[in-house]
Amino acid sequence: MLSKILNEMALKEYSLINWEILDYTNALEDDPSSIDLLKKILNVITEIRDKSMEMEFRIADVQEQYRILEMYGFPIAEEIN
């Protein structure tokens, strides 16, 4: 069924996005007690900035997939609700 495939695709991408955000969050929680740790944190910030537009597009795609599912009355994955 098409709705099941769309739901699985959206859930997979949602999970990947969520994992990436959590990974960045954890990386930013390091205490910059040395110059090397500070450089590492600054590199993470640069990476986040460089990927921000890509991430916005990915999030918009997932939102659109769930909007379509909701518009046609298909069930949405429990993990999202």
DOSE-264388 format. One record per atom (N, C-alpha, C): residue in one letter; x, y, z. Coordinates in pm, whole numbers, plus 32768, in hexadecimal, padded with zeros to 4 digits. Example, Ala and Ser with C-alpha at 12.3 -4.5 7.8 and 13.67 -1.06 7.14 Angstrom:
REM DOSE-264388
SITE  votor  east  north    up
SITE      A  8527   7DC7  830C
SITE      A  84CE   7E3E  830C
SITE      A  8528   7EB6  830C
SITE      S  8505   7F1F  82C4
SITE      S  8557   7F96  82CA
SITE      S  850A   8003  8313
***
This chain:
REM DOSE-264388
SITE  votor  east  north    up
SITE      M  8054   7F8B  8000
SITE      M  8000   8000  8000
SITE      M  8059   807C  8000
SITE      L  8034   80DD  7FB0
SITE      L  8083   8156  7F9D
SITE      L  8092   81A5  801F
SITE      S  8029   81AB  8070
SITE      S  8031   81F7  80ED
SITE      S  8097   81BA  814D
SITE      K  809F   8136  814E
SITE      K  80FE   80F3  81A6
SITE      K  818D   8113  817B
SITE      I  81A6   8112  80FA
SITE      I  822C   8130  80C6
SITE      I  8252   81C1  80E7
SITE      L  81F4   821D  80D0
SITE      L  820E   82AA  80ED
SITE      L  8227   82BE  8183
SITE      N  81D9   827B  81D4
SITE      N  81E9   8283  8265
SITE      N  8271   824D  8290
SITE      E  829C   81DD  8258
SITE      E  831E   81A4  8279
SITE      E  8391   81FE  824D
SITE      M  8383   8238  81D6
SITE      M  83EB   8294  81A5
SITE      M  83F7   830E  81FF
SITE      A  8384   8347  8222
SITE      A  8383   83BE  8278
SITE      A  83BD   839D  8301
SITE      L  8396   832C  8339
SITE      L  83C8   8306  83BD
SITE      L  845F   82EE  83BB
SITE      K  8490   82AF  8351
SITE      K  8520   8296  8345
SITE      K  856D   831B  833F
SITE      E  853E   8377  82EB
SITE      E  8582   83F7  82DD
SITE      E  8576   8448  835E
SITE      Y  8502   8444  839D
SITE      Y  84EE   8488  841D
SITE      Y  8551   8453  8484
SITE      S  8562   83D1  8489
SITE      S  85BF   8393  84E9
SITE      S  864F   83BD  84CC
SITE      L  8675   83C1  844C
SITE      L  86FC   83ED  8428
SITE      L  8715   847E  844F
SITE      I  86B3   84D3  8435
SITE      I  86C0   8561  8459
SITE      I  86CC   856F  84F0
SITE      N  8676   8529  8538
SITE      N  8678   852E  85CA
SITE      N  86FF   84FE  8600
SITE      W  8734   8492  85C8
SITE      W  87B5   845D  85F3
SITE      W  8824   84C4  85DA
SITE      E  8823   8504  8565
SITE      E  8889   8568  8546
SITE      E  8883   85DE  85A7
SITE      I  880A   860B  85C5
SITE      I  87FB   867B  8621
SITE      I  882E   8656  86AC
SITE      L  880D   85DE  86D9
SITE      L  883D   85B1  875C
SITE      L  88D5   85A3  875E
SITE      D  890D   8574  86EF
SITE      D  899E   8567  86E4
SITE      D  89E2   85EF  86EE
SITE      Y  89AC   8652  86A8
SITE      Y  89E3   86DA  86AF
SITE      Y  89D1   8714  873B
SITE      T  895F   86FC  8778
SITE      T  8947   872D  87FF
SITE      T  89AD   86F6  8861
SITE      N  89C6   8675  8857
SITE      N  8A2A   8637  88AF
SITE      N  8AB6   866E  8896
SITE      A  8AD5   8685  8818
SITE      A  8B5A   86BA  87F5
SITE      A  8B6C   8748  882B
SITE      L  8B00   8794  8831
SITE      L  8B09   881E  8862
SITE      L  8B0B   8827  88FA
SITE      E  8AEC   87BB  893E
SITE      E  8AEB   87BC  89D0
SITE      E  8B74   87A9  8A0D
SITE      D  8BD9   878D  89BD
SITE      D  8C61   877E  89F1
SITE      D  8C8F   8800  8A30
SITE      D  8CDE   87F4  8A99
SITE      D  8D16   8868  8ADB
SITE      D  8D97   8890  8A94
SITE      P  8D9D   8908  8A5C
SITE      P  8E16   8931  8A13
SITE      P  8E86   8957  8A72
SITE      S  8EB9   88F4  8ABA
SITE      S  8F21   890F  8B1E
SITE      S  8FAD   8919  8AE2
SITE      S  8FBA   88F1  8A66
SITE      S  903C   88FE  8A24
SITE      S  9026   8936  8998
SITE      I  9091   8960  895C
SITE      I  9087   899B  88D6
SITE      I  9058   8934  8870
SITE      D  9081   88B6  8882
SITE      D  9057   884D  8825
SITE      D  8FC1   8832  882E
SITE      L  8F8C   8832  88A8
SITE      L  8EFC   881E  88B9
SITE      L  8EAD   8895  8883
SITE      L  8EE4   890C  8895
SITE      L  8EA4   8983  885E
SITE      L  8EA0   897C  87C5
SITE      K  8F0D   8953  8789
SITE      K  8F12   8943  86F6
SITE      K  8EAB   88DC  86C8
SITE      K  8E9F   8870  8714
SITE      K  8E3E   8808  86F1
SITE      K  8DB0   8840  86F4
SITE      I  8D90   888C  875C
SITE      I  8D0A   88C6  8767
SITE      I  8CF2   892B  86F7
SITE      L  8D56   897B  86DA
SITE      L  8D47   89DD  866C
SITE      L  8D36   8997  85E6
SITE      N  8D78   8926  85D2
SITE      N  8D65   88D9  8558
SITE      N  8CD8   88A1  854F
SITE      V  8CA2   8876  85C0
SITE      V  8C19   8844  85C1
SITE      V  8BB8   88B5  859D
SITE      I  8BCF   892B  85D5
SITE      I  8B7A   899E  85B5
SITE      I  8B81   89BF  8520
SITE      T  8BF8   89BB  84E8
SITE      T  8C09   89D3  8459
SITE      T  8BC0   896A  8406
SITE      E  8BC9   88ED  842F
SITE      E  8B85   8881  83E9
SITE      E  8AED   8895  83EF
SITE      I  8ABB   88BC  8462
SITE      I  8A2B   88D4  8470
SITE      I  8A00   8945  8413
SITE      R  8A4C   89B1  8412
SITE      R  8A2C   8A22  83BC
SITE      R  8A2E   89FB  8328
SITE      D  8A91   89AA  8302
SITE      D  8A9D   897F  8277
SITE      D  8A2A   8924  824C
SITE      K  89F3   88D7  82AB
SITE      K  8988   8878  828B
SITE      K  88FD   88AE  82A7
SITE      S  88F3   8929  82D6
SITE      S  8872   895D  8302
SITE      S  880A   8960  8291
SITE      M  8830   898B  821B
SITE      M  87D1   8992  81AC
SITE      M  87A4   8906  8183
SITE      E  8802   88AA  817B
SITE      E  87E0   881F  815B
SITE      E  877F   87E6  81C2
SITE      M  879A   8801  8240
SITE      M  8745   87CF  82AC
SITE      M  86B9   880C  82A2
SITE      E  86B0   888B  8282
SITE      E  862D   88CA  8272
SITE      E  85DD   8888  8202
SITE      F  861E   8867  8193
SITE      F  85DA   8822  8126
SITE      F  85AC   8798  814F
SITE      R  8601   8751  8197
SITE      R  85DC   86CA  81C5
SITE      R  8565   86CF  8224
SITE      I  8566   872F  8280
SITE      I  84F7   873D  82DE
SITE      I  8478   8762  8293
SITE      A  8483   87BC  8232
SITE      A  840E   87E3  81E4
SITE      A  83D5   876B  8197
SITE      D  842A   8716  8163
SITE      D  83FD   869E  811C
SITE      D  83B0   8641  8179
SITE      V  83E3   862C  81F1
SITE      V  839F   85D5  8251
SITE      V  8319   8613  8279
SITE      Q  8318   8695  8291
SITE      Q  829A   86D8  82B3
SITE      Q  8234   86C8  8243
SITE      E  825F   86D3  81C8
SITE      E  8204   86C5  8156
SITE      E  81D0   8636  814C
SITE      Q  8226   85D5  8164
SITE      Q  81F9   8549  8160
SITE      Q  818D   8530  81C8
SITE      Y  81A0   8563  8240
SITE      Y  813B   8550  82A8
SITE      Y  80BE   85A3  828D
SITE      R  80CE   8618  8250
SITE      R  805A   8668  822B
SITE      R  8003   861E  81C6
SITE      I  8043   85DD  8165
SITE      I  7FFA   8591  8100
SITE      I  7FB2   851B  8141
SITE      L  7FF7   84D4  8198
SITE      L  7FB7   8463  81DE
SITE      L  7F3E   8492  822E
SITE      E  7F4F   8500  8275
SITE      E  7EE1   8534  82C6
SITE      E  7E6E   8567  826E
SITE      M  7E8F   85A9  8200
SITE      M  7E2A   85E0  81A7
SITE      M  7DCE   8573  8170
SITE      Y  7E06   84FE  8153
SITE      Y  7DB7   8491  811C
SITE      Y  7D87   842E  8186
SITE      G  7D9B   8451  8205
SITE      G  7D65   8401  8271
SITE      G  7DAE   837F  828E
SITE      F  7E2B   8374  8264
SITE      F  7E78   82FB  827F
SITE      F  7EB4   8302  830B
SITE      P  7EC5   8291  834B
SITE      P  7F00   8291  83D1
SITE      P  7F95   82BA  83CA
SITE      I  7FBF   82FE  8434
SITE      I  8048   832D  843E
SITE      I  808F   82D9  84A7
SITE      A  810F   82C0  8492
SITE      A  815E   826D  84ED
SITE      A  814F   829E  857D
SITE      E  8141   8241  85D8
SITE      E  812E   8260  8666
SITE      E  81A2   82B1  869F
SITE      E  821B   829C  866C
SITE      E  8290   82E0  86A0
SITE      E  8289   8377  868B
SITE      I  823B   83A2  862A
SITE      I  8232   8430  8607
SITE      I  81C7   8475  865B
SITE      N  815B   8431  8677
SITE      N  80EB   846E  86C0
SITE      N  810C   8489  874E
***
